[in-house]
Amino acid sequence: MAASTLPIFPLPLVLFPGVTIPLHIFEPRYRSMLADCLERDRRFGIVFLAEGASEETLGIGGDVGCVAHVLTHEELADGRSNITVAGRDRFTLRAYVTSPLPYHLGMVVPYEDAPEPVALLEPLATRVRERFERIARAARTISDDEDAIPELPDDPALLAFRVASFIDLNVVERQRLLASTSPGERLRT
């Protein structure tokens, strides 16, 4: 698949495909990025940046990130913004592109799963769904929470991402899951 350019937002978090997260935009360069994204296709890329790491080192090793699509935008009086983004496709950040923009622009290529037989994935997906629902019901009962159990995607390739968004995994484990090209391995993990 073809390479393309995408605004890049390095953050100390991992966004998964099919998952929605809130973000608070306050740095001037990312305010500019957000304004440009809202004028265009509402997309930018989130790449995990470990604490203490330099943004300039990203892309050297082909970092895997996720396209963020802006769903909601609330601009505050002082120019900061609260937004909600949904994770879309994964990508590999190949390199930063020289640009006069105040934020990073990256050369990215799609990052896809290796093909796996659906017949092997379905039993794993069923087990993960059943365990998640059982644990979620128990947690709701213990906390006397009457909210509905979160819905899970039908697609086995996305299921592990959604489940991982609800459980306590550190960011390194989340990044490892994001970079996995095996839906079966993600479900087993």
Backbone hydrogen bonds, N-H to C=O, Kabsch-Sander energy under -0.5 kcal/mol:
donor,donor_aa,acceptor,acceptor_aa,energy
4,S,108,V,-2.5
6,L,106,G,-1.8
8,I,104,H,-2.5
9,F,45,G,-3.5
11,L,47,V,-2.3
13,L,11,L,-0.9
18,G,87,G,-2.5
19,V,16,F,-1.7
21,I,85,V,-2.4
23,L,83,I,-2.8
25,I,23,L,-0.6
25,I,81,S,-3.1
26,F,24,H,-0.6
30,Y,27,E,-0.6
31,R,27,E,-2.0
32,S,28,P,-2.1
33,M,29,R,-1.7
34,L,30,Y,-2.4
35,A,31,R,-2.4
36,D,32,S,-2.3
37,C,33,M,-2.7
38,L,34,L,-2.8
39,E,35,A,-1.5
40,R,36,D,-1.1
42,R,37,C,-3.0
44,F,68,A,-1.8
45,G,7,P,-3.6
46,I,66,C,-2.6
47,V,9,F,-1.2
47,V,45,G,-0.5
48,F,64,V,-0.5
49,L,11,L,-3.0
50,A,48,F,-0.5
53,A,50,A,-2.3
57,T,54,S,-1.4
58,L,55,E,-1.3
60,I,57,T,-1.3
62,G,59,G,-0.7
63,D,93,L,-0.6
65,G,91,F,-2.6
66,C,46,I,-2.1
67,V,89,D,-3.0
68,A,44,F,-3.8
69,H,86,A,-2.4
70,V,42,R,-3.0
70,V,68,A,-0.5
71,L,84,T,-3.2
72,T,84,T,-1.4
74,E,82,N,-2.6
76,L,80,R,-3.3
79,G,76,L,-2.1
81,S,25,I,-2.3
82,N,74,E,-2.6
83,I,23,L,-2.8
83,I,81,S,-0.5
84,T,72,T,-1.7
85,V,21,I,-2.8
86,A,69,H,-2.2
87,G,19,V,-3.1
88,R,67,V,-2.9
91,F,65,G,-2.1
92,T,109,V,-2.9
93,L,63,D,-3.4
94,R,92,T,-0.8
94,R,107,M,-2.8
95,A,107,M,-1.0
97,V,105,L,-3.5
104,H,8,I,-0.6
106,G,6,L,-2.9
107,M,95,A,-3.2
108,V,4,S,-3.4
108,V,106,G,-0.7
109,V,92,T,-1.8
111,Y,90,R,-1.7
112,E,110,P,-0.5
114,A,181,T,-2.9
120,L,117,P,-1.3
121,L,117,P,-1.4
122,E,118,V,-2.7
124,L,120,L,-0.8
125,A,121,L,-2.9
126,T,122,E,-2.7
127,R,123,P,-2.0
128,V,124,L,-2.5
129,R,125,A,-2.7
130,E,126,T,-2.5
131,R,127,R,-2.5
132,F,128,V,-2.7
133,E,129,R,-2.7
134,R,130,E,-2.3
135,I,131,R,-2.6
136,A,132,F,-3.0
137,R,133,E,-2.5
138,A,134,R,-2.1
139,A,135,I,-2.7
140,R,136,A,-2.4
141,T,137,R,-2.3
142,I,138,A,-2.7
143,S,139,A,-2.0
144,D,141,T,-1.1
145,D,140,R,-2.9
146,E,144,D,-0.5
158,L,155,D,-1.4
159,L,155,D,-1.2
160,A,156,P,-0.7
162,R,158,L,-1.9
163,V,159,L,-2.5
164,A,160,A,-2.6
165,S,161,F,-1.4
166,F,163,V,-1.7
167,I,163,V,-0.7
167,I,164,A,-0.5
169,L,167,I,-1.3
174,R,170,N,-2.2
175,Q,171,V,-2.5
176,R,172,V,-2.2
177,L,173,E,-2.2
178,L,174,R,-2.5
179,A,175,Q,-2.2
180,S,176,R,-0.6
180,S,177,L,-0.9
186,R,182,S,-2.4
187,L,183,P,-2.3
188,R,184,G,-2.3
189,T,185,E,-2.6
